């Protein structure tokens, strides 16, 4: 790819990779479970964007299918982690009241 589109795609790839790295740092550092869930969700969104950029760059629509499946799996994982966080919060409240 030449010209403005090629340059835009390269800048887009760099921005997406940079955002994944920064989200991974937040995932590792934390400090809370909610921070980690948001970082994991953001990493999923960034990787879906990467798939979209790759579909344009390589003119392969299969990357769009991969991005769609990844977005669905990421959504389900976020919902599951949110439910887990909610249950652990409710459980901690009950334990503190019992003491």
C-alpha positions as CSV (number, residue, x, y, z in Angstrom):
1,X,0.0,0.0,0.0
2,X,1.3,3.4,-0.9
3,X,0.4,6.9,0.0
4,X,-1.8,8.2,2.7
5,X,-3.7,4.9,3.3
6,X,-0.5,3.0,3.9
7,X,0.9,5.6,6.2
8,X,-2.4,5.7,8.1
9,X,-2.5,2.0,8.5
10,X,1.1,1.9,9.8
11,X,0.3,4.7,12.3
12,X,-2.9,2.8,13.3
13,X,-0.9,-0.4,13.9
14,X,1.6,1.5,16.1
15,X,-1.1,3.1,18.1
16,X,-3.0,-0.2,18.6
17,X,0.2,-2.0,19.7
18,X,1.1,0.8,22.1
19,X,-2.4,0.7,23.6
20,X,-2.2,-3.1,24.1
21,X,1.2,-2.7,25.8
22,X,-0.2,0.1,28.1
23,X,-3.3,-2.0,28.9
24,X,-1.1,-5.0,29.7
25,X,0.9,-2.9,32.2
26,X,-2.4,-1.9,33.9
27,X,-3.5,-5.5,33.8
28,X,-0.3,-6.6,35.6
29,X,-0.1,-3.6,38.1
30,X,-3.8,-3.6,39.1
31,X,-4.3,-2.5,41.9
32,X,-7.9,-3.7,42.0
33,X,-9.9,-6.4,40.3
34,X,-12.0,-3.8,38.5
35,X,-8.9,-2.2,37.0
36,X,-7.8,-5.5,35.7
37,X,-11.2,-6.3,34.2
38,X,-11.3,-2.9,32.4
39,X,-7.7,-3.4,31.1
40,X,-8.6,-6.9,29.8
41,X,-11.7,-5.5,28.1
42,X,-9.6,-2.7,26.5
43,X,-7.0,-5.2,25.3
44,X,-9.8,-7.2,23.6
45,X,-11.1,-4.0,21.9
46,X,-7.6,-3.1,20.8
47,X,-7.0,-6.5,19.3
48,X,-10.4,-6.3,17.5
49,X,-9.2,-3.0,16.0
50,X,-5.9,-4.7,15.0
51,X,-7.9,-7.3,13.2
52,X,-9.9,-4.6,11.4
53,X,-6.6,-2.8,10.3
54,X,-5.2,-6.1,9.2
55,X,-8.3,-6.8,7.1
56,X,-7.8,-3.5,5.3
57,X,-4.0,-3.8,5.0
58,X,-4.0,-7.3,3.5
59,X,-7.4,-7.1,1.8
60,X,-8.5,-10.3,3.6
61,X,-12.0,-10.3,4.9
62,X,-11.3,-13.3,7.1
63,X,-9.7,-11.0,9.6
64,X,-13.1,-9.4,10.1
65,X,-14.6,-12.7,11.0
66,X,-11.8,-13.2,13.6
67,X,-12.4,-9.8,15.0
68,X,-16.1,-10.4,15.3
69,X,-15.6,-13.7,17.1
70,X,-13.0,-12.2,19.4
71,X,-15.4,-9.3,20.2
72,X,-18.2,-11.7,21.2
73,X,-15.8,-13.8,23.3
74,X,-14.4,-10.6,24.9
75,X,-17.9,-9.4,25.8
76,X,-18.8,-12.7,27.4
77,X,-15.6,-12.8,29.4
78,X,-16.2,-9.2,30.6
79,X,-19.7,-10.1,31.7
80,X,-18.4,-13.2,33.5
81,X,-15.7,-11.3,35.3
82,X,-18.1,-8.6,36.3
83,X,-20.5,-11.2,37.8
84,X,-17.5,-12.8,39.6
85,X,-16.5,-9.4,41.0
86,X,-20.1,-8.7,42.1
87,X,-20.4,-12.0,43.9
88,X,-17.1,-11.6,45.7
89,X,-18.1,-8.1,46.8
90,X,-21.4,-9.4,48.2
91,X,-19.7,-12.3,49.9
92,X,-17.1,-10.0,51.5
93,X,-20.0,-7.7,52.8
94,X,-21.8,-10.7,54.4
95,X,-18.6,-11.9,56.1
96,X,-17.9,-8.5,57.5
97,X,-21.4,-8.3,58.9
98,X,-21.2,-11.7,60.5
99,X,-18.1,-10.7,62.5
